[in-house]
Amino acid sequence: DEAAEAARAKALAGIPLGRTGATEDIANAAYFLVTQATYVTGAEIKVDGGRSLR
């Protein structure tokens, strides 16, 4: 419906990458931590499409 579409457009406007996150986005971050980030400790990795930068 029209109200739901307006709410979705408003939410997407707050995400610099212009899309919602996908399961693969989280999986890629986890894969990076498991395979390549062997010296990373105590880090917070935000997988939010840049939303937290606004």
N, C-alpha and C positions, 0 to 999 in steps of 0.2 A: 504494500500500500504506500501511499504518498508520504505519510509521516515516517514510516520506517526507512524509506529511501532518503528522506531529508536527514534523518539521524545518522544514517550510514555515511552520507556525503560529509556531514559535519565532522564525524569521527575521522574519516580519511583525510580531511583537510588539516588535521593536527599531526599527521604523520608525514615527515619530509619525503620519504620514499614513495608515498602515494598508494600504498597497499597495506592490507593487513598481513600479519605474520603467518607463515605456513609451518607445518610440522617440520619440514626440511630445514627451515632456518634454525630451529632449536637443535635439531640433529647435527647440523653442520658445526654449531658452536660446541656441542658436546664432543664431537669427533675431533675437533681442533684441540680441545683440552686433553683428550685421551692420547692423541697421537703425536702432537707437535709441541705442546706447551709443557715440556718436562721440567722447566725451571720456574713455572708460574705457581705462586702460592698466595692465598688470601686475596684473590682478585675478584672483583664483581664485573661480570661481563653482561652488559645489557643488550638483549636481542629485541629491540623495539622499533627498528626502522628509523631511528633518530628522534623519536618522540620525546625522549627525556632531555634532549638538547634545547627544546623550545621553552 
